[in-house]
Amino acid sequence: MRRLAAVAARCRPVTLWLRVRAAPILLAVMALTVAVLVVPLSAATATPSPAGASNAAASIFALAVPVAVGWACTRGDRVLESVSSRPIVMLDLALACLAVG
């Protein structure tokens, strides 16, 4: 029983980190970006057009993920995160690499 409580105590801060970093919103933005840019029936696919409108729309949609990652990483409290025992900076870096990469 004591071991189960120790495992639960170790996992709780990471789930709170995911909640603070708005992981469900990031996943939704990533899925929406893929749906808009990759689906062949989408009007915003990066196909050449005389006016370049589809390329501009694709560029704007492609910026959604990096903007969402930047917003998510700035949602935390810097003072609390600087004294935490978890490697918050490394977790943020991993989140950014996984989301954008």
Summary of the structure (lengths in Angstrom):
residues: 101
radius of gyration: 18.4
end to end distance: 40.3
largest distance: 67.8
contacts: 232
relative contact order: 0.14
helix: 72%
strand: 0%
